[in-house]
Amino acid sequence: MSTQPDRPAGFRTRAVHAGHGLDPATGAHAVPIYATSTFGYGSAERGGRLFAGEEQGYFYSRLSNPTVRAFEEKVASLEEAGDAVAFASGMGAASAIALTLLKTGDEVAFVGPLYGGTEGLLRDVLEKFGVTVREAHDVEQLRALVSGRTRLVWLETPTNPTIQIVDLRAASQVAHAAGALVVVDNTFSTPYLTRPLAHGADLVMHSATKYLGGHGDVIGGVVAASADLIADLRLHGLRHVGAVMGPFEAFLLLRGLKTLPLRMEAHCQGAAALAAALQGHPAVRALHYPGLPTHPGHAVAARQMRAYGGLLSLDLGSRAAAFAFLDGLRLFTQAVSLGDVESLSCHPASTTHHLLGEETLARQGVTPGLVRLSVGIEDAEDLIRDVLGALERVPVAAGG
Ligand SMILES: *Cc1c(COP(=O)(O)O)cnc(C)c1O
């Protein structure tokens, strides 16, 4: 046996093992799908203790379910958080955070662009309840607009779909100086690449639909934070709101998470190879990938990310050029979502972000020619050939 002092298990070990052992009832090696809405107390006495929180146990699957609990514990371990709570979707997680932590008169600030659905939640739902939403485009702008009324600062890095980098440590310092909590949507990076809590964030949320699941077959969400914040979210954001994850979804996510580090390595390698192959291509007006030394966020990304992620975006100059390119791709399926083992492509201005309107899109840099690519785990040479082939369909503007 090793004489090394105990050290915490590594990320790959935790991805495989954290959150579960053999099933206590049967010895099952894989976590069983506990398809049950309710759990018998055994005695009236025990029912009271469970409801009073004097005894830990399962009593109703909207509040907690063993399969879902294993998923929550695995995510808490990977994010190195006190606890985690699962939701029916990423937006279920986002709305639980907002409804639990914000009240009328509060302000929420974000560094945009944010995921379109999150911005919709803030502007279309929360503003209706008297929450003021303030938008910054970098940490300096954030510093200028936070105040004692700012309760929450919402961050995403890399940003969607412009693939810009937000300095989590600097933004968290600004938020904390104003007395605000920081939530980071870590969907694009995953805990394998970035652990926002280690950079000062208070809560980290995911659309588990994306890289955590990884196979394009499940919708889910999760939040990781201190045990106190998670207890609050579980009571007010889950028990009283109800966007609950089902046990089958949790089973798929547990299975997906076991290979998260291996998949992320492949996504990052593929995206880096594709970005290198696209640099200087005459049809590409702008190329956004934080692994490129020319990317404005490269130095911050090098500090806060293990590798540079599986997403990149390119600007082809016009909507017509973007559409010609997208229709020429063979391996990149045209679909929203991201983070699947299969490569995906989309035109944000007309799909994921179309609700925001032209003015907001222009302000946030979501141009008509912008295409977002989610690089899967296929062979990089095949993906590069596919993309270069589709670019041949894009007319190179004279003088462009
Ligand atoms: C997809 C996504 C969401 C929303 O998650 P759903 O699971 O679709 O509800 C939130 N944030 C980001 C960054 C996303 O990509």
PDBQT file of the ligand as one rigid body, heavy atoms in Angstrom, charges set to zero:
ROOT
HETATM    1  C1  LIG A 501     -29.461  25.118 -22.287  1.00  0.00    +0.000 C 
HETATM    2  C2  LIG A 501     -29.003  26.124 -21.343  1.00  0.00    +0.000 A 
HETATM    3  C3  LIG A 501     -29.811  26.557 -20.276  1.00  0.00    +0.000 A 
HETATM    4  C4  LIG A 501     -31.233  26.058 -20.098  1.00  0.00    +0.000 C 
HETATM    5  O1  LIG A 501     -31.248  24.697 -19.779  1.00  0.00    +0.000 OA
HETATM    6  P1  LIG A 501     -32.456  23.696 -20.124  1.00  0.00    +0.000 P 
HETATM    7  O2  LIG A 501     -31.975  22.399 -19.589  1.00  0.00    +0.000 OA
HETATM    8  O3  LIG A 501     -32.655  23.711 -21.589  1.00  0.00    +0.000 OA
HETATM    9  O4  LIG A 501     -33.655  24.232 -19.392  1.00  0.00    +0.000 OA
HETATM   10  C5  LIG A 501     -29.292  27.471 -19.392  1.00  0.00    +0.000 A 
HETATM   11  N1  LIG A 501     -28.041  27.975 -19.540  1.00  0.00    +0.000 NA
HETATM   12  C6  LIG A 501     -27.243  27.594 -20.548  1.00  0.00    +0.000 A 
HETATM   13  C7  LIG A 501     -25.879  28.176 -20.663  1.00  0.00    +0.000 C 
HETATM   14  C8  LIG A 501     -27.688  26.663 -21.480  1.00  0.00    +0.000 A 
HETATM   15  O5  LIG A 501     -26.894  26.301 -22.496  1.00  0.00    +0.000 OA
ENDROOT
TORSDOF 0
